[in-house]
Amino acid sequence: MSIFVSDGEGSSAAQSVSQQMQGFLELIAALSGKLKFSSRQREQQGRQAAENAIARASAKLIEERGEEIGGLRIFDAEDYAIAKDGDTYTVKNLDDSQQAMEFSIAEVPDQYGKFRSQVTIHSNTISNENLATLLDGSKGVYNKPPKEGAAIDTVNHEVKNMGVLAPKGSKAISVAHELLESNDNKTLNMKHTYVRGKDGSISIFSNPGDSEKNSPSLIVGMGSKGKVHALGMNSENRTNFSAAHKKWSEAKNQVKAISVSESKPKETASIGER
């Protein structure tokens, strides 16, 4: 089943808005499918709607944030690497380095002669569980961070809303921010050094170890506008910082739950219980 987006005859800006609206519609259809589809046929329809929504969100990330590397346009997310070659897109899982999805988006004419954007899924090996997390992340792609606020607010917003599709290294920056909050503008442990610049930027360096020949190397950096660069991040870094972010988030949620519980007024005993 192909899903089309009206292109019309307006400007490229109008086309972009139209495609974003189609992305929203597909997300709604996919979410409805997750909740209501019961028969095998309807489950397949729901999965296909989710695939289309993920494909359009991935293409949006490539268009808006992708970088030209080796003849391809690439965007590295927390758990996935998205690449575009011509009209073909691939989504690779960073955990096993295997291709998870391949799709294309092309302009095709409808019966009225108007050109519309069509998504075609060529392959998809994503499990239902991972499809659900990708769908949640796809929804967050359309949820723009507020323009006001510090750079770290942009990163935390994208980690919360985009999840596995947040820019690679975002969770590491979030962890670094928490560490730096209690240690002024610089802190270090056995493996890493964390530094906050006067402009609000954050950098994470790997420590050189015992050898004096080695020098600190940048793993992840966040600019003053909230853009994250993770060219020095390897799979071990990604796994460790992801686990640290999960533990930190769970701890903060526990503290928040305790705080809310203690702030509630205590129930007084009823007259009959006195």
C-alpha positions as CSV (number, residue, x, y, z in Angstrom):
1,M,0.0,0.0,0.0
2,S,1.5,3.3,-1.0
3,I,0.8,6.5,0.9
4,F,0.9,9.7,-1.1
5,V,1.3,13.4,-0.2
6,S,-0.2,16.2,-2.2
7,D,2.6,18.2,-3.7
8,G,0.4,20.8,-5.5
9,E,1.9,23.5,-7.7
10,G,3.1,25.8,-4.9
11,S,6.5,26.6,-3.7
12,S,9.1,24.2,-2.2
13,A,8.1,25.6,1.2
14,A,4.5,24.6,0.6
15,Q,5.7,21.2,-0.5
16,S,7.7,20.8,2.7
17,V,4.7,21.7,4.9
18,S,2.6,19.3,2.9
19,Q,5.0,16.4,3.5
20,Q,5.3,17.2,7.2
21,M,1.5,17.1,7.4
22,Q,1.5,13.7,5.7
23,G,4.1,12.6,8.3
24,F,1.7,13.6,11.1
25,L,-1.2,11.8,9.4
26,E,0.8,8.6,9.0
27,L,1.9,8.8,12.7
28,I,-1.8,9.0,13.7
29,A,-2.6,6.1,11.5
30,A,0.3,4.1,12.9
31,L,-0.6,4.9,16.5
32,S,-4.2,3.9,15.8
33,G,-2.9,0.7,14.4
34,K,-0.9,-0.1,17.5
35,L,-4.0,0.3,19.6
36,K,-6.8,-1.1,17.6
37,F,-5.7,-3.5,14.9
38,S,-6.4,-7.1,15.9
39,S,-6.6,-9.2,12.7
40,R,-3.4,-10.2,10.9
41,Q,-4.3,-8.1,7.9
42,R,-5.0,-5.0,9.9
43,E,-1.8,-5.5,11.9
44,Q,0.1,-5.5,8.7
45,Q,-1.7,-2.3,7.6
46,G,-0.7,-0.7,11.0
47,R,2.9,-1.8,10.6
48,Q,3.0,-0.4,7.1
49,A,1.7,2.9,8.3
50,A,4.4,2.9,11.0
51,E,7.1,2.1,8.4
52,N,5.9,5.0,6.2
53,A,6.0,7.4,9.2
54,I,9.5,6.3,10.1
55,A,10.6,6.6,6.5
56,R,9.4,10.2,6.2
57,A,10.9,11.2,9.6
58,S,14.2,9.7,8.6
59,A,14.1,11.6,5.3
60,K,13.4,14.8,7.2
61,L,16.4,14.2,9.4
62,I,18.6,13.7,6.3
63,E,17.2,16.8,4.6
64,E,17.6,19.1,7.6
65,R,20.6,17.6,9.5
66,G,22.5,15.3,7.1
67,E,26.1,15.8,6.2
68,E,27.8,14.9,2.9
69,I,30.4,12.1,3.6
70,G,31.9,10.0,0.8
71,G,29.3,10.8,-1.8
72,L,26.4,10.0,0.7
73,R,24.3,12.2,2.8
74,I,24.4,10.8,6.4
75,F,22.8,11.5,9.8
76,D,24.0,9.6,12.8
77,A,21.3,9.1,15.5
78,E,21.7,7.6,19.0
79,D,20.8,4.1,17.9
80,Y,20.7,4.3,14.1
81,A,22.7,5.6,11.1
82,I,20.6,7.0,8.3
83,A,22.1,7.4,4.8
84,K,20.8,8.7,1.5
85,D,22.2,7.7,-1.9
86,G,20.2,9.2,-4.8
87,D,16.5,8.5,-4.0
88,T,17.3,5.5,-1.8
89,Y,17.6,5.7,2.0
90,T,19.0,3.1,4.4
91,V,18.6,2.8,8.2
92,K,21.3,0.8,9.9
93,N,21.1,-0.4,13.5
94,L,24.2,0.7,15.4
95,D,24.0,-2.2,17.9
96,D,24.7,-4.9,15.3
97,S,25.7,-2.7,12.3
98,Q,23.0,-4.5,10.3
99,Q,20.7,-2.8,7.8
100,A,17.3,-2.4,9.4
101,M,15.3,-0.7,6.6
102,E,15.7,0.4,3.0
103,F,13.2,2.7,1.3
104,S,12.9,5.3,-1.4
105,I,10.8,8.4,-1.9
106,A,9.9,9.6,-5.4
107,E,7.6,12.0,-7.1
108,V,4.9,10.1,-9.1
109,P,1.9,11.4,-11.0
110,D,-1.6,10.5,-9.9
111,Q,-4.7,10.0,-12.1
112,Y,-5.1,13.7,-12.3
113,G,-1.6,14.3,-13.5
114,K,-0.4,16.0,-10.3
115,F,2.9,14.8,-8.8
116,R,2.8,13.4,-5.3
117,S,5.4,12.1,-3.0
118,Q,5.4,8.3,-2.6
119,V,7.2,6.1,-0.1
120,T,8.3,2.6,-1.2
121,I,9.7,0.3,1.5
122,H,12.2,-2.1,-0.2
123,S,13.2,-4.1,2.9
124,N,12.5,-4.0,6.7
125,T,13.9,-6.3,9.3
126,I,12.9,-4.2,12.3
127,S,11.2,-6.1,15.2
128,N,7.9,-4.9,16.4
129,E,9.5,-3.6,19.7
130,N,12.1,-1.6,17.8
131,L,9.5,-0.4,15.4
132,A,7.5,1.0,18.3
133,T,10.6,2.9,19.7
134,L,11.4,4.2,16.2
135,L,7.8,5.4,15.8
136,D,8.0,7.3,19.1
137,G,11.2,8.9,17.9
138,S,9.7,9.8,14.6
139,K,6.9,11.6,16.3
140,G,9.6,13.6,18.2
141,V,11.3,14.7,14.9
142,Y,8.3,17.1,14.4
143,N,8.4,18.4,17.9
144,K,10.8,21.3,17.7
145,P,12.7,22.5,20.8
146,P,11.8,26.0,22.1
147,K,13.8,28.8,20.5
148,E,14.6,30.4,23.9
149,G,16.7,28.6,26.5
150,A,20.2,27.3,26.8
151,A,21.9,24.9,24.4
152,I,21.6,22.0,26.8
153,D,17.9,22.6,26.9
154,T,17.8,21.8,23.1
155,V,19.8,18.6,23.7
156,N,17.6,17.4,26.6
157,H,14.5,18.2,24.6
158,E,15.7,16.0,21.7
159,V,16.7,13.2,24.0
160,K,13.3,13.2,25.6
161,N,11.3,13.5,22.4
162,M,13.3,11.9,19.7
163,G,14.7,9.1,21.7
164,V,16.7,6.6,19.5
165,L,16.6,9.2,16.7
166,A,18.2,12.0,18.7
167,P,21.6,13.1,17.4
168,K,24.3,10.6,18.3
169,G,26.1,11.7,21.4
170,S,23.1,13.6,22.9
171,K,22.8,11.3,25.9
172,A,26.5,11.6,26.6
173,I,26.2,15.4,26.6
174,S,23.2,15.2,28.9
175,V,25.3,13.1,31.3
176,A,28.2,15.5,31.1
177,H,25.9,18.4,31.9
178,E,24.7,16.7,35.1
179,L,28.3,16.0,36.2
180,L,29.4,19.6,35.5
181,E,26.4,21.0,37.4
182,S,28.0,19.9,40.6
183,N,31.6,20.4,39.6
184,D,31.8,23.9,38.2
185,N,33.1,23.9,34.6
186,K,35.5,21.0,34.6
187,T,35.5,17.5,36.0
188,L,37.2,14.2,35.2
189,N,37.2,10.6,36.1
190,M,39.6,7.8,35.1
191,K,38.4,7.6,31.5
192,H,37.0,11.0,30.6
193,T,37.4,14.8,31.1
194,Y,34.3,17.0,30.9
195,V,34.6,20.7,30.1
196,R,32.0,23.5,29.9
197,G,32.9,26.6,27.9
198,K,32.0,30.1,28.8
199,D,29.5,30.1,25.9
200,G,27.7,27.1,27.3
201,S,29.4,24.5,25.0
202,I,30.3,21.1,26.4
203,S,33.1,18.8,25.4
204,I,34.0,15.3,26.5
205,F,37.5,14.1,26.1
206,S,39.1,10.7,26.5
207,N,41.9,10.7,29.0
208,P,45.3,9.8,27.5
209,G,46.2,7.2,30.1
210,D,49.7,6.6,31.5
211,S,51.6,7.3,28.2
212,E,52.8,10.8,27.9
213,K,52.8,10.4,24.1
214,N,49.1,10.3,24.1
215,S,47.0,13.4,24.2
216,P,43.3,13.9,25.1
217,S,41.0,13.3,22.1
218,L,37.5,14.7,21.7
219,I,34.7,12.1,21.9
220,V,31.6,14.3,21.8
221,G,31.1,18.1,21.7
222,M,28.1,20.3,21.9
223,G,28.2,23.8,20.4
224,S,26.8,27.0,21.9
225,K,23.6,26.5,19.8
226,G,23.0,22.9,20.9
227,K,24.4,21.1,17.9
228,V,26.0,17.8,18.9
229,H,29.1,16.3,17.1
230,A,30.1,12.8,18.0
231,L,32.8,12.0,15.4
232,G,35.1,10.5,18.1
233,M,32.4,8.3,19.7
234,N,32.9,4.5,19.3
235,S,30.5,1.7,20.1
236,E,31.9,1.3,23.6
237,N,31.5,5.0,24.4
238,R,27.9,5.0,23.0
239,T,26.9,1.9,25.1
240,N,28.5,3.2,28.3
241,F,27.0,6.7,28.1
242,S,23.6,5.3,27.1
243,A,23.7,3.1,30.2
244,A,24.8,6.0,32.4
245,H,22.0,8.2,31.0
246,K,19.5,5.5,31.8
247,K,20.7,5.1,35.4
248,W,20.8,8.9,35.9
249,S,17.3,9.3,34.5
250,E,15.9,6.6,36.7
251,A,17.5,8.1,39.8
252,K,16.1,11.5,39.0
253,N,12.7,10.1,38.5
254,Q,12.9,8.3,41.8
255,V,13.9,11.5,43.6
256,K,11.0,13.3,41.8
257,A,8.5,10.7,42.9
258,I,9.7,10.9,46.5
259,S,9.5,14.7,46.4
260,V,5.9,14.6,45.1
261,S,4.9,12.0,47.6
262,E,6.3,14.0,50.5
263,S,4.6,17.2,49.3
264,K,1.1,15.7,49.4
265,P,-0.9,16.6,52.5
266,K,-1.2,13.7,54.9
267,E,-4.6,12.2,55.3
268,T,-6.2,12.8,58.8
269,A,-8.0,10.0,60.5
270,S,-11.8,10.2,60.3
271,I,-14.0,10.7,63.3
272,G,-14.9,7.1,63.4
273,E,-11.3,6.0,63.6
274,R,-10.3,8.3,66.5
